[in-house]
Amino acid sequence: MDCNGWDAQVAQEYVDTLAEMEESTNRVFPLRVPGTFEFNSALATGTAKALAGQLSPQEALDEVAAEWTAILERVGADNVRDAYAVGVAMEDNEL
């Protein structure tokens, strides 16, 4: 341990991973869209139900999909798409 409490090899692997993430084109950005809290809540609820055995994984996914469809209908798919595009541009430092 000589890198502020980190093993030198682990610290280097961590730094290398961060550098690789920066170069990756396979990124998922946080949802910065209308309805984001509802989308996340529906996903968390579905995950919890599947993990608790209240629903099968497929049933939970189907329930989440139905919730997301309702949220999209309420806030507007075009609004979500446009807001996500702005978020991607911000992440890519294009704005």
Rosetta silent file (secondary structure, phi, psi, omega in degrees, C-alpha in Angstrom):
SEQUENCE: MDCNGWDAQVAQEYVDTLAEMEESTNRVFPLRVPGTFEFNSALATGTAKALAGQLSPQEALDEVAAEWTAILERVGADNVRDAYAVGVAMEDNEL
SCORE:     score description
SCORE:     0.000 S_00000001
   1 L     0.000  107.781  178.753    0.000    0.000    0.000 S_00000001
   2 L  -142.771    8.906  178.146    1.719    3.114   -1.160 S_00000001
   3 E  -116.500   70.527 -178.512   -0.843    5.097   -3.187 S_00000001
   4 L    55.445   43.690  178.009   -2.823    6.810   -0.430 S_00000001
   5 L    91.668   -4.876  178.829   -3.854    3.469    1.026 S_00000001
   6 E   -98.481  143.361  169.322   -4.295    1.748   -2.329 S_00000001
   7 L   -63.659  137.565 -175.068   -2.157   -1.082   -3.581 S_00000001
   8 H   -56.360  -41.750 -179.269   -0.099    0.345   -6.479 S_00000001
   9 H   -66.760  -43.325  179.146   -1.379   -2.233   -8.979 S_00000001
  10 H   -63.245  -43.005  179.012   -5.018   -1.701   -7.977 S_00000001
  11 H   -60.677  -43.607 -179.849   -4.575    2.078   -8.184 S_00000001
  12 H   -66.207  -40.648  178.038   -3.075    1.805  -11.681 S_00000001
  13 H   -62.637  -38.202  178.128   -5.849   -0.531  -12.847 S_00000001
  14 H   -63.377  -48.142  178.851   -8.413    1.952  -11.547 S_00000001
  15 H   -61.411  -42.733  178.933   -6.774    4.844  -13.400 S_00000001
  16 H   -62.141  -41.227  179.010   -6.508    2.734  -16.565 S_00000001
  17 H   -63.165  -44.405  177.757  -10.198    1.821  -16.333 S_00000001
  18 H   -60.219  -41.461  179.165  -11.209    5.474  -15.975 S_00000001
  19 H   -64.335  -41.858  178.672   -9.098    6.368  -19.012 S_00000001
  20 H   -64.938  -38.146  178.292  -10.678    3.565  -21.058 S_00000001
  21 H   -62.581  -38.254 -179.558  -14.155    4.709  -20.023 S_00000001
  22 H   -64.542  -32.715 -178.510  -13.380    8.216  -21.274 S_00000001
  23 H   -86.601  -16.448 -175.226  -12.437    6.835  -24.693 S_00000001
  24 L   -68.462  141.496  172.843  -15.368    4.428  -24.960 S_00000001
  25 L   -95.094   -2.564  178.521  -18.211    5.189  -27.337 S_00000001
  26 L   -97.868   78.315 -177.415  -20.429    2.745  -25.420 S_00000001
  27 L  -119.795  150.775  174.145  -21.671    5.058  -22.729 S_00000001
  28 L  -120.371  124.223 -176.548  -24.957    5.376  -20.924 S_00000001
  29 L   -94.926  152.450  174.120  -25.776    8.813  -19.634 S_00000001
  30 L   -59.220  145.230  178.373  -27.896    9.649  -16.607 S_00000001
  31 L   -71.089  113.048  173.933  -31.467   10.371  -17.577 S_00000001
  32 L  -116.104   66.066 -173.765  -31.840   14.143  -17.742 S_00000001
  33 L  -135.706  160.969  173.268  -35.291   14.059  -19.230 S_00000001
  34 L   -58.659  134.642  179.194  -38.853   14.915  -18.259 S_00000001
  35 L    87.760    7.250 -174.294  -40.176   12.088  -16.095 S_00000001
  36 H   -56.738  -40.820 -178.417  -36.737   10.912  -14.967 S_00000001
  37 H   -68.204  -36.587  177.513  -37.809   10.344  -11.369 S_00000001
  38 H   -67.948  -42.157  177.324  -40.855    8.363  -12.473 S_00000001
  39 H   -58.620  -48.639 -178.712  -38.762    6.235  -14.858 S_00000001
  40 H   -65.193  -38.819  179.410  -36.246    5.467  -12.106 S_00000001
  41 H   -64.672  -43.815  178.878  -38.962    4.779   -9.536 S_00000001
  42 H   -61.673  -41.671  179.060  -40.741    2.330  -11.843 S_00000001
  43 H   -65.884  -43.175  179.464  -37.469    0.515  -12.515 S_00000001
  44 H   -63.646  -41.408  179.636  -36.576    0.368   -8.818 S_00000001
  45 H   -64.920  -45.016  178.628  -40.030   -0.951   -7.923 S_00000001
  46 H   -62.023  -42.234  178.362  -39.908   -3.627  -10.620 S_00000001
  47 H   -62.326  -44.986 -179.607  -36.426   -4.704   -9.556 S_00000001
  48 H   -62.079  -41.774  179.690  -37.484   -4.905   -5.913 S_00000001
  49 H   -64.376  -39.339  178.789  -40.544   -7.010   -6.771 S_00000001
  50 H   -67.963  -44.357 -179.100  -38.434   -9.443   -8.796 S_00000001
  51 H   -66.633  -30.895  179.526  -35.761   -9.711   -6.101 S_00000001
  52 L   -82.622   -5.616 -179.635  -38.412  -10.244   -3.411 S_00000001
  53 L    79.766   10.148  178.463  -40.012  -13.018   -5.460 S_00000001
  54 L   -73.613  -29.937  176.574  -43.294  -11.113   -5.770 S_00000001
  55 L  -136.329  152.654  171.779  -43.010  -11.231   -9.565 S_00000001
  56 L   -69.549  160.609  177.012  -40.951  -13.301  -11.957 S_00000001
  57 H   -54.173  -41.865  179.997  -38.194  -11.349  -13.685 S_00000001
  58 H   -65.818  -42.219  178.040  -40.252  -11.295  -16.900 S_00000001
  59 H   -61.832  -40.571  178.938  -43.380  -10.126  -15.075 S_00000001
  60 H   -64.357  -44.221  177.760  -41.376   -7.373  -13.409 S_00000001
  61 H   -61.821  -40.987  178.706  -39.910   -6.269  -16.753 S_00000001
  62 H   -63.436  -40.216  178.882  -43.367   -6.268  -18.316 S_00000001
  63 H   -65.310  -44.036  178.204  -44.706   -4.152  -15.455 S_00000001
  64 H   -62.429  -43.576  179.745  -41.824   -1.681  -15.772 S_00000001
  65 H   -60.085  -41.637  178.406  -42.327   -1.499  -19.547 S_00000001
  66 H   -64.400  -41.450  177.689  -46.018   -0.701  -19.065 S_00000001
  67 H   -63.207  -44.455 -179.121  -45.150    2.006  -16.526 S_00000001
  68 H   -63.851  -38.121  177.506  -42.525    3.507  -18.833 S_00000001
  69 H   -62.095  -43.237  178.787  -45.023    3.537  -21.717 S_00000001
  70 H   -64.152  -41.118  178.664  -47.520    5.414  -19.545 S_00000001
  71 H   -63.504  -45.586  178.838  -44.841    7.899  -18.455 S_00000001
  72 H   -59.085  -41.737  178.979  -43.784    8.445  -22.085 S_00000001
  73 H   -64.556  -36.144 -178.295  -47.386    9.071  -23.103 S_00000001
  74 H   -72.974  -46.044 -174.945  -47.784   11.596  -20.288 S_00000001
  75 H   -92.053  -17.853  178.192  -44.568   13.581  -20.811 S_00000001
  76 L    95.041  119.658 -178.635  -44.259   13.070  -24.574 S_00000001
  77 H   -60.867  -38.075  179.015  -41.764   10.878  -26.391 S_00000001
  78 H   -63.840  -39.067  178.372  -40.492   13.829  -28.443 S_00000001
  79 H   -63.786  -41.582  179.212  -39.787   15.799  -25.255 S_00000001
  80 H   -66.167  -46.486 -179.500  -37.837   12.877  -23.794 S_00000001
  81 H   -60.294  -45.702 -179.340  -35.892   12.299  -27.023 S_00000001
  82 H   -64.202  -43.385 -179.817  -35.007   15.994  -27.368 S_00000001
  83 H   -65.564  -39.162  178.837  -33.914   16.306  -23.733 S_00000001
  84 H   -64.864  -40.296  178.682  -31.787   13.157  -23.979 S_00000001
  85 H   -60.960  -39.245  177.115  -30.084   14.493  -27.128 S_00000001
  86 H   -64.745  -43.050  178.612  -29.173   17.672  -25.244 S_00000001
  87 H   -60.870  -41.055  178.385  -27.772   15.584  -22.375 S_00000001
  88 H   -64.570  -43.835  179.214  -25.634   13.540  -24.770 S_00000001
  89 H   -62.004  -38.071  177.749  -24.320   16.708  -26.409 S_00000001
  90 H   -64.924  -44.660 -179.776  -23.462   18.098  -22.969 S_00000001
  91 H   -62.763  -33.318 -179.899  -21.616   14.906  -22.009 S_00000001
  92 L   -88.809    8.397 -179.970  -19.681   15.065  -25.271 S_00000001
  93 L    56.500   38.712  179.196  -18.868   18.751  -24.638 S_00000001
  94 L  -101.064   -0.202  177.257  -20.673   19.753  -27.808 S_00000001
  95 L  -111.399    0.000    0.000  -22.789   22.478  -26.204 S_00000001
